Amino acid sequence: MAICDTSARDQALIRTLLSISEQSSGPKHPEYIAYNDRLYTLILWLEGLSQKPEILAEMGLCYNYYENQVYCFYCDCKMSRLQHGEDLWIIHAILAPYYNYLRTRKGEEFIEKVYTSVNFNRKPPPKSLHCHDQYSSSDKSDIVVMKPLDCKICFRKEGKILFLPCSHLIDCAECAIKLEECCIC
């Protein structure tokens, strides 16, 4: 894999990031602001997945070999268990839509389109979705044996949604969109 000189691109990116409003706290991992530094972490990226290291580095993503996940150098949004063909821009927009790097690269319209297409429900979840209610039954016949990766709300699907900033990976997508915050926290 050839690592190309991208100093002009890096300088333009740095100028853009520095010009963003003062409400931003800046990159969480400033050591990876340069494309080549991000690309270097992605050399160990698993082959066979459709996400290529060059594309991930261009998106601002780095690879953490020890945790086997990619993360955004700017907001530290972590993504793991990626599936073949997933659009990581969309995943990033869902997990961390308010960070300036994503907004600078993709724009407000893209983020709005993602939220509109996913049809997020911002109403409070029904009482039956609170985690503590799942265990309130005293009838032993209601006890459900669950695998470690099962959704902790419906117990039917795999928990795939990562809540931030706590990093609990406990809910399936259908249950998570009905919650306003992590049900463990």
N, C-alpha and C positions, 0 to 999 in steps of 0.2 A: 504494500500500500504506500503510495507516494504522498508525502506531506508537502503541500505546495506553499509558496510564500504568499500570504494574504495580508501583508502589512497595510495596504491601502484599504482593504475591506475592514480590517480591524480598526484602523484609525477612523473611518467613517462611522463605524458602529460605536466606538468610544465617544465621538463627538455627539452622536444622536442620543446616547444614553445620558451623557452629561447635560444635554440641553433639556431633558425631561424635567417636569415640574419638581420643585423642591420638596414636595410631600413624600417623594420616594426616598427610601433609605438606601438605595443603591443595591448592587449585586450582593447576594449572600455569600457567593464564592468568587470574589474578585480575581483570584488566581487563575480562573478559567474564562476571563473575558475575551481572550484571544482564541480565534478559531483553531489554530494549531494545537494549543494546549488542551482544548476539549477533544479534538480529534485523537490526540495521543492517548487519552483515557479510553477511547472507544476502539482502539486496536484489538483489545481483548474481547470485543463484542462477539456474541455467539453467532457463528455463521449459520446460514439456513433460514434465518428470519428475513422478512422482506425489508426491514428497516436497515439501511446501510449506514455505516459509521459517518461517512461524509455528510449525509442528509441530517443525521442526528446532531452532528457538530454545528451544522448550519442553523439548526433550530435552537441552538443554545444549550443542548443537552450534553451531559458528561456521563461516563459509566463508572459505577462503583463495583469493582470486581468482587469484593468481599460480601456485599449484600445482594449481588446480582440484580441490580436495578439501575435505571437511568434516572438522572435528576437534572433539573434546570439550574444552570449556574446562577441565574438571576434571582429566582424566588425559592429555590430548593424544593420545588414540586417533584415528588418522587413517583416513579412509575415502574411497576414490576409485573411479572407474569404477562408480558406483552404477547399478543396473539399475532399470527401471520396476517399481514394486510391492515392492521389497525392504523388509523390516522392519528398520530401523536399530537398534532396541532389541536385536534378536537378534544382529545383526552386532557391536554394541558388547559384548554379553554374551560373545560368543565371543572377541573380540580382547582385551578388558580387563575380565574379570569381577571383579577384586579391588578396584576403586576405589569409594570410598564414595558418590560422586554416583549412580552406576548403582544401587548397593545401596539407597540412600535412596529413589530414585524408583521402582524396580521391585521391590525386595525379594529376599530370599534364595531364596524359592520360585520366582520367575521364572527366576533364573539356574540353579538346579538343574534346572528343567524344560527349559531350553535345552540344557544339557549332557546330560541324559538322552535327549532327542529326537534330538540329533545323534549320540549313541552314540560318544563320544570313546574312543579306545583309548589308554590310558596306559602300555601296555607298551613297552619299548624297541623301536625299529624293527629289522627284520631287517637283517643285515649288507648285503644287496643294496641297501638304500635309502640307504646313505651316499654322498654326492656323489663323494668321491674314488674310489670303486670304479667309477663309471660310465666313468672314463677310463683304467682300468688295462689294458684290452685292447691288445695289440700288433698285433692283426689289423686292417689298414686297412679291411676290408670291414665292420667293426662301427661305423665312424665314422658318426655321425648329424649331418646338417646341420640346425641348429635356428634358428628365428626368435627374435628378441630376447625375445619375451614367452612363449615356450614354457616349460613346467614343466621345471626343470633336473634332475628325478629320472626321470620317466617319458617325457619328450619328446613326449607325445601330446596333452596338454591345455594350455590357456592357464594361465600362472601368475597366480593371483588372490589368493593369501594373503599378507598383509603380516606379516612377523615383527617383533616389538618386542623390545627397543628399537632394533635395528639398522636397521629399515625396509627390509629386503631383500624385494622382491616377486618371488619366484622359483618357488613351488610351486603346483600345483593343490590343490584341497581334499582329494582322496583321498590324495595323498602327504603333505600337511602334517599331517593328523591322526595319522599314524604316526610323526612326528618329535617329539622333546622340545625341540629347539632348531633354530635356523636352520642349514642344512647348509653355508652359506658361512662363517659365523662359527665 
